[in-house]
Amino acid sequence: MGDLSFCSPADRDAVAVTVHDGVVELTGRMSRAATARLVADAEDIDDVVEVNKHLTDV
């Protein structure tokens, strides 16, 4: 899902991403700044119709 270089390796390892029928589900733990960027990047993908964020800020 795009360039995740803004995420630390710990953030990338602590988040699960699933996609079904254009709905992206994000679960896990991630810094607040990285969460905002990840959600924005996911929303910019053409076939994404919704992003559900179930992330805990660390």
Secondary structure, 3 states (H helix, E strand, C coil): CCCCCCCCHHHHHCEEEEEECCEEEEEEEECHHHHHHHHHHHHCCCCCCEEEEEEEEC
